[in-house]
């Protein structure tokens, strides 16, 4: 069920992006709708990553002893301050590897 839901959401996001990026299609949306559509990809990414970070085989991971949660928080904070995607990914992976080795 969740795989079908993710596939459907990916299809919706793809067609939303395609319809509005294709210059030959005469679709014009109000500015409020265009602004709201900018959040569709982060929402989909959150829906995919949230269960991976917080759950382990259907069981909620303890928050204090959850390397996925600490790695995700570190990634968000480092990306906010560095503003360089490649460097943020590399530093986040190094931090996550250190967490897993402890």
PyMOL commands that set and color helices and strands:
alter all, ss='L'
color gray80, all
select helices_A, chain A and resi 2-21+31-37+40-54+67-82+85-101
alter helices_A, ss='H'
color red, helices_A
select strands_A, chain A and resi 55-56+59-60
alter strands_A, ss='S'
color yellow, strands_A
deselect
rebuild
show_as cartoon
